[in-house]
Amino acid sequence: MSDLWYNNTDMKAENAGTAQQTSGLTPREQEIFNLLLAGKAPKEIAYNLKISYSTFLTHQKKIYQKLGIHTINEFLTKCLPDKFDWKSPDVFSRVTVFRDKLGSKINLMIKTEKIDGHEVPCHYIKGSLADNPYVYAGIYIQPDSAELKVIKTTSSFSFNVLGDGNSYNAMLTTSDSRTIGEENHFRKTFKTNKNEISHITININELVQHEDFGKKVTFIQNNVEGIKFEISGYKGNFKLKIWDIKFSS
């Protein structure tokens, strides 16, 4: 694929990469099954499939009967995968770049590459931080319901980076930390080596809030909303490649 650089752009996925084939379902029920599994709302599914909401509810009821369940929570518990390997291109497309308002710049390129015989989507970020101790820039990845289920129960996560010699933060955002400021999420700093590949593993119990940012809240893993990779407090250019993000329960 061609190289595409995005500057402060949201990229949305058409599906969540969690499709499964379930025996006993009709083609329409299978379609609805996968959309529910992808975290789509019932009315959104009805609209996209051009069916009435009551028709959707009829299909949903039949799906539940065939699966032996009664609620959406039972559906997600039974059908979502217990382990997620973050390699699907549509998963990597749900990303936003962010930066301070002090003059820092950041650009993102998403590129699928063949690594160890597999097609792997990679994130390249590059830019520059302004001359100010409070500068920052990075990317925010929005998980879907399947990924969040795993993230909320994992003890660690890992990823590969091609570094530039700078230090970066791997961060988990929670609904609690988000309410007290965009900078004060739960983080672990990792060091990169210039032009060298490093495999980074972050243990959940290593994540802490930044000591310089006001009110602290307790880390509640069940309230995790997303993942951030950030560079901060550094003047000058930066360039980083990230790939093969993995969470496992």
TORVEXFI-137704 format. One line per field, with one value per residue (C-alpha): residue in three letters; residue number from 1; x, y, z. Coordinates in steps of 0.001 Angstrom, whole numbers, plus 524288, in hexadecimal, padded with zeros to 5 digits. Each point is the difference from the previous one (the first is absolute). Layout:
BEGIN
gutor	[ALA	...]
dodo	[NUM	...]
u	[X	...]
v	[Y	...]
w	[Z	...]
***
This chain:
BEGIN
gutor	[MET	SER	ASP	LEU	TRP	TYR	ASN	ASN	THR	ASP	MET	LYS	ALA	GLU	ASN	ALA	GLY	THR	ALA	GLN	GLN	THR	SER	GLY	LEU	THR	PRO	ARG	GLU	GLN	GLU	ILE	PHE	ASN	LEU	LEU	LEU	ALA	GLY	LYS	ALA	PRO	LYS	GLU	ILE	ALA	TYR	ASN	LEU	LYS	ILE	SER	TYR	SER	THR	PHE	LEU	THR	HIS	GLN	LYS	LYS	ILE	TYR	GLN	LYS	LEU	GLY	ILE	HIS	THR	ILE	ASN	GLU	PHE	LEU	THR	LYS	CYS	LEU	PRO	ASP	LYS	PHE	ASP	TRP	LYS	SER	PRO	ASP	VAL	PHE	SER	ARG	VAL	THR	VAL	PHE	ARG	ASP	LYS	LEU	GLY	SER	LYS	ILE	ASN	LEU	MET	ILE	LYS	THR	GLU	LYS	ILE	ASP	GLY	HIS	GLU	VAL	PRO	CYS	HIS	TYR	ILE	LYS	GLY	SER	LEU	ALA	ASP	ASN	PRO	TYR	VAL	TYR	ALA	GLY	ILE	TYR	ILE	GLN	PRO	ASP	SER	ALA	GLU	LEU	LYS	VAL	ILE	LYS	THR	THR	SER	SER	PHE	SER	PHE	ASN	VAL	LEU	GLY	ASP	GLY	ASN	SER	TYR	ASN	ALA	MET	LEU	THR	THR	SER	ASP	SER	ARG	THR	ILE	GLY	GLU	GLU	ASN	HIS	PHE	ARG	LYS	THR	PHE	LYS	THR	ASN	LYS	ASN	GLU	ILE	SER	HIS	ILE	THR	ILE	ASN	ILE	ASN	GLU	LEU	VAL	GLN	HIS	GLU	ASP	PHE	GLY	LYS	LYS	VAL	THR	PHE	ILE	GLN	ASN	ASN	VAL	GLU	GLY	ILE	LYS	PHE	GLU	ILE	SER	GLY	TYR	LYS	GLY	ASN	PHE	LYS	LEU	LYS	ILE	TRP	ASP	ILE	LYS	PHE	SER	SER]
dodo	[1	2	3	4	5	6	7	8	9	10	11	12	13	14	15	16	17	18	19	20	21	22	23	24	25	26	27	28	29	30	31	32	33	34	35	36	37	38	39	40	41	42	43	44	45	46	47	48	49	50	51	52	53	54	55	56	57	58	59	60	61	62	63	64	65	66	67	68	69	70	71	72	73	74	75	76	77	78	79	80	81	82	83	84	85	86	87	88	89	90	91	92	93	94	95	96	97	98	99	100	101	102	103	104	105	106	107	108	109	110	111	112	113	114	115	116	117	118	119	120	121	122	123	124	125	126	127	128	129	130	131	132	133	134	135	136	137	138	139	140	141	142	143	144	145	146	147	148	149	150	151	152	153	154	155	156	157	158	159	160	161	162	163	164	165	166	167	168	169	170	171	172	173	174	175	176	177	178	179	180	181	182	183	184	185	186	187	188	189	190	191	192	193	194	195	196	197	198	199	200	201	202	203	204	205	206	207	208	209	210	211	212	213	214	215	216	217	218	219	220	221	222	223	224	225	226	227	228	229	230	231	232	233	234	235	236	237	238	239	240	241	242	243	244	245	246	247	248	249]
u	[80000	8044A	8054A	7F5FC	80385	7F515	800A8	7F6A0	7F63D	7F61C	7FF41	7F428	7FEC6	7F4FF	80034	806AF	80762	7F8F8	7F7AF	7FD24	7F8CA	7F54F	7F8DC	7F137	7FE40	7F9BE	8082A	7F8AA	80164	80E80	80151	7F933	807D0	80CDE	7FB47	7FBE9	80D1B	8068A	7F92D	7F61E	7F3A9	7F2F5	7FA30	80CA3	7FF73	7F1CD	80338	80BF2	7F8D8	7F41A	7F69E	7F669	803CA	7F553	80595	80D5C	7FA52	7F9B7	80D1E	806E9	7F63D	80214	80EC2	7FF28	7F714	80962	80B8D	7F8C4	80193	7F700	80776	80A5E	80959	7FE78	8020A	80CC2	804FB	7FD66	803FC	80B28	80DAA	807EF	80C7C	80266	80BB5	8002D	80384	7F3A1	800FC	7F230	8037F	80BC7	7F7CA	7F8BA	80A0A	800F7	80C35	800BD	80960	80153	7FC25	80DB3	804DB	80343	7FD5A	7FD05	7FCE1	7FBA2	8020F	7F928	806DC	7FE1D	80CF1	803FF	806E8	803D3	7F75F	7F3DB	7F98B	800BB	7FA8A	80A01	7FEF0	80A52	7FF9D	808F9	8001D	80628	7FD90	8006F	80973	7F7BC	80077	7F17B	7FFE3	7FADD	7FB4B	7FBBC	7F58E	7F393	7FAC2	7F198	7FD75	7F32E	7F833	80786	80D2A	7FB4A	7FB81	80DE4	80685	7F7A0	804E6	80E0D	80BB7	80901	800E8	80B30	803EC	80BAE	80631	80A5D	80584	806AC	806F8	7F522	7F789	7F15F	7F44D	7F709	7F31A	7F2B7	7F4E8	7F4CD	7F31C	804E1	80D01	7F9A8	7F736	80B98	807DE	804B9	80E2F	7FE25	7FD91	806B7	80D49	80D19	80BB0	8084B	80D11	802EA	80D14	802AD	7FD96	7FE6D	7F439	7FBB7	7F583	7F91C	7F7B9	7F803	7FA72	7F2FA	8049F	80B2C	7F6D1	7FF99	7FAA1	808FC	803EA	7FF7D	7F1C4	7F697	7F5F3	8030B	7F5E4	80086	802E1	7F3E3	80340	7F1C9	7FEB5	80A8C	7FB9A	80BC6	80EA3	8095A	80E14	805C2	80C94	800CF	80909	80A0D	80419	802A8	7FCA1	7FAEC	7FD2D	7FAB2	7FA99	7F693	7FAA7	7FB8B	7F86E	7FB45	7F70D	7FCE7	7F802]
v	[80000	80E10	807E5	80974	80A42	80560	80CAA	800AF	7F764	7F63E	7F319	7F74F	7F160	7FA03	7F3E1	7FB9D	7F453	7F699	7F8A2	7F1DE	7F548	7F9FB	7F3B6	80018	80E53	804A8	8090D	80BEC	7FB67	7FDAB	80DCF	805B1	7F713	8057D	80E0D	7FE0D	7F9B1	80BF1	808AC	80637	8059E	7F959	80BF6	8020D	7F1ED	8017B	80C76	7FA67	7F393	807DE	7F85D	804C3	80001	7F611	7F700	8014B	7FC59	7F3DE	7FBBD	802FF	7F7DD	7F459	80161	80006	7F416	7F85C	803BA	7FD0E	80DA6	80AFE	80CD7	807B4	7FE15	7F13B	80147	80774	7F72E	7F3B7	8049B	809B5	7FA2B	7FDC6	80489	80AC0	8019D	80E17	7FDFF	802B8	80BFF	80472	7FFDC	8089F	80992	80494	809F3	80E80	8084F	80A27	80AE0	80B9E	80DBF	80563	7FE00	7F180	7F852	7F1C6	7F7DF	7F1E3	7F5FD	7F2CC	7F600	7F15A	7F8C5	7F1CC	7FC18	7F1DE	7FB9A	80740	80C81	80915	80DDB	80973	80DA8	809E1	80CD9	80B7D	80E46	809DB	80515	80E70	80625	7FEF7	7F674	7FCE6	7FB8E	7F2D0	7F8C5	7F23F	7F6BE	7FB01	7F297	7FD3D	7F190	7F960	7F7DC	7F37D	80648	80704	7F327	7FADD	80CBD	8007C	7F2AE	7FFD8	80079	805AE	8047F	80079	80649	801FB	80D1F	80530	80B0C	80D18	80056	80785	7FB8A	7FE00	7FD11	7F456	803EB	7FA77	809BC	7FD86	8070A	80448	805A3	80685	80831	80663	803E1	7FAAB	7FF2D	7F853	7F21F	7F3C7	7FE8E	7F937	80661	7F7D3	80397	7FD94	7FDEA	807AA	7F7FD	7F38C	7F722	7FDA8	7F71A	806E3	7F966	8083B	7F9DF	805BC	801AC	808AB	80A94	80C80	80DAD	80B74	80615	80DF1	7FFB9	80353	7F69F	7F177	7F556	7F177	7F77C	7F7EB	7F6C5	7FD8B	80E74	7FFE2	8070C	80079	7FF9B	80B37	800ED	80D3F	807B2	80B77	809C4	7FF98	80A8F	7FC03	7F5E3	7F253	7F419	7F2D2	7F39E	7F79D	7F2A1	7F2DC	804F4	7F451	7FE5B	7F2B6	7FBC1]
w	[80000	7FE3A	80B46	8058F	80A08	8087C	8077F	80B9D	7F8D1	80543	7F897	8024B	7FE16	7F812	8088E	80C58	7FAFA	80921	7F5F9	8033D	7F8C5	80863	7FBB5	800B6	7FCA5	7F371	7F75D	80533	80E13	7FDBF	7FAC9	80BE0	80903	7FADA	800C5	80E2E	802AB	7FA0B	809EE	7F6C9	8062B	7FC92	7F95F	7F86F	7FB48	7FBC3	7F8A8	7F93C	7FBEB	7FBB2	808A1	80A40	80E3A	8030B	7F57D	80634	80D4A	7FA0D	7FA52	80CCD	807A9	7F6F3	8010C	80ED6	7FFDF	7F761	80894	80CA6	80596	80441	800D3	7F8AC	80B6F	7FEE4	7F15B	8018C	80AD9	7F823	7F279	8015C	7FECA	80C5C	7F96E	7F631	7F705	7FB3E	7F1B8	7F83C	7F717	80340	80E75	7FD9A	7F83F	80C31	803F4	802E1	800FA	80AC8	80402	80905	7FC29	801AF	7F229	7FFAC	7F383	7FD27	7F3FB	7FF04	7F549	8000D	7F79B	7FEA6	7FF50	7FEF5	80C8F	802DD	7F4D2	804C1	7FB61	80BAF	800F5	80581	8059A	7FC83	80762	7FDD4	80392	8090B	80DA5	80311	809B2	80C4F	80B7B	7FE95	7F1D1	7FB72	7F3EA	7FCBD	7FB15	8066C	7FC27	80274	802D6	7FC90	809AC	7FCFD	8026A	80C3A	805E4	7FF0A	8041F	80C46	8046A	7FB26	80916	7F593	7F1EC	7F652	7F32C	7F717	7FCEA	7F6CF	8080B	7FEB7	80D20	806F3	80B50	7FE28	80891	7FE25	80637	80351	80116	8094F	8019D	80D68	7FB60	7F439	808B8	806D1	7F405	7F30F	80482	80C7F	7FB66	80508	7F9A9	7FF4E	7F967	7F6DC	7F9D4	7F1A6	7F970	7F3AD	7F3B1	80800	801BC	80E0D	8057E	80B2D	80A70	8096F	80C49	8040A	80E0F	7FB14	7FB02	807FD	7FE8D	7FD44	80CF8	7FAAD	7FBD8	80AE9	8056C	8002C	7FE91	80295	7F42C	7FD03	7F4F2	7FCE6	7FC94	7F566	7F3A1	7F711	7FD8B	7FDBB	7FB9C	80352	7FFF7	80972	80693	7F51D	7F666	7F1FB	7F5C2	8026E	7F797	80464	7F9D7	8081A	7FC69	80526	80BD4	807D4	80B9F	805A1	80BA9]
***
